[in-house]
Amino acid sequence: MNTWCPDSEMFNGMERPKLVSRDLWTQHICEACGSRILRGAHEWEQHQKGPSHRKRVLRLKKKLQSSSLAEL
């Protein structure tokens, strides 16, 4: 007889596999790309790896470095 309790992690005396939950509805906002809204960890990771995002971040870093050098 198979017994399963949804509140427990056990099924027939054995540990049942845990489901991998993807964070689908977490909202990320990319300030570097003009407050672009991305939903989910996967979409956020893919966006960060994209060429347009990386170029914008690099441009912002250079701009900050040049402005900090100008203040000295």
Order of alpha helices (4+ residues) and beta strands (2+ residues): beta-beta-beta-beta-alpha-alpha
